[in-house]
Amino acid sequence: RMEQETGTYMFMALDARGEERLIIFCHDAGSKTGTNGRMAAERLVNEMIQEKLRDDGGGGRGRSDSRSRSRSPSRRGRRSPSRRGGG
């Protein structure tokens, strides 16, 4: 659904440390308020995650897999190469 709405192609991949990353591809970087492109797709994904966290009461551990849950304190500032570009 999100791919169709934003004109993107998305999939999950493991990075060099074995952590899952959502990869968003599109020739259009998009804009902060636009409805198409990578920025729009990222915004929809973040909204969906926030909605899910609210519905779960903020602490839902609905995943049943064996991956480590330890994460660095802040991942917000890190950017992947696929998010490069203007706007």
PyMOL commands that set and color helices and strands:
alter all, ss='L'
color gray80, all
select helices_A, chain A and resi 2-6+38-55+81-83
alter helices_A, ss='H'
color red, helices_A
select strands_A, chain A and resi 9-14+20-25
alter strands_A, ss='S'
color yellow, strands_A
deselect
rebuild
show_as cartoon
